[in-house]
Amino acid sequence: QVRFVESGGGLVQPGGSLRLSCAVSGINFRLFDMGWYRQVPGNQREMVARISSGGSTNFAEFVEGRFTISRNNVRNTLNLQMNNLKPDDTAVYYCHVDAERWRQYWGQGTRVTVSA
């Protein structure tokens, strides 16, 4: 039922910026805490940024000060503004509903490659 369609990834040079978007459907989006996660091949997914239903945010240490998470509760979208990208940011980025019921559901993600 819950669906995520991530977009906005691509190839960017170090120091560049990308804006990721996730269209969410199948849930009453505005009521749920959301997050962005990323995964490098061979590694586990890791939390990048989270935003509560009320709009409070928290970030992984490795992106704090560079990334901004936001949500649009009218469009049911989750966004991640990524600035000053580093090669270590290269990963597939996923949005996620941070609730027990939906924790096992993931979309296809959007690939970010940071390379000169």
Buried (B, 14 or more C-beta within 10 A) or exposed (E): EBEBBBEBBEEBEEEBEBBBBBBBEEBEBEEBBBBBBBBEEEEEBEBBBBBBBEEEBEBBEEBEEBBBBBBEEEEBBBBBBBBEBBEEBBBBBBBBBBBEEBEEBBBEBBBBBBEE
